[in-house]
Amino acid sequence: RKEVEQDPGPFNVPEGATVAFNCTYSNSASQSFFWYRQDCRKEPKLLMSVYSSGNEDGRFTAQLNRASQYISLLIRDSKLSDSATYLCVVTGGTSYGKLTFGQGTILTVHP
Amino acid sequence: DTAVSQTPKYLVTQMGNDKSIKCEQNLGHDTMYWYKQDSKKFLKIMFSYNNKELIINETVPNRFSPKSPDKAHLNLHINSLELGDSAVYFCASSRGLAYQETQYFGPGTRLLVL
């Protein structure tokens, strides 16, 4: 079983749509959780951290369920510029600083 | 000013050659990393250094040797390159090793071994 699993998609949605991505992780000792965004042929960049209480940043909402070892990202009112690969990232457990990435979910927003 | 920079951006070389990739960060961070992104787009950590000390060595072949001359630099030397080494290599840095620290990635070095 992969340490971090995501539905690779691709998700193709029209502008203005709401889209949700899910992620599960296998290590119950994981400490911190993130969503990173990677544009085509670019480096990953932090989109947002994920907390058990849930957190929101504009059109983006992230949620963590530690009991189910499940992370989600909701994007409302999708924009063309949201087209990218969204990476679910987990850290903690045995090695400090080791980010474990999911394989990424590809999102394409079309006009 | 680029926060995390890597050189070269592209590297095309023959099997069996030895090559180096350089990474520099101007963020004043203590911790630096090397990641490999393969053709299936999976990003995996290779090494991390904290204050020039090796912290993570993630079962990477010993043909790969990281070197950290100071906190701001982490270079990657690869001996006897193989076809399977073709990938994008990303350098990253963070303030420290704490779990919640954000890692900032460089633009990547695209390595193609022929």
Interface residues (C-beta under 8 A of the other chain):
Chain A: Q31 S32 F34 R41 K42 E43 P44 K45 L46 S49 T85 L87 T91 G92 S95 Y96 G97 K98 L99 T100 F101 Q103 G104
Chain B: T31 Y33 Y35 K40 K41 F42 L43 K44 I45 S48 N50 I55 I56 E58 F90 S94 L97 A98 Y99 Q100 E101 T102 Q103 F105 G106 P107 G108
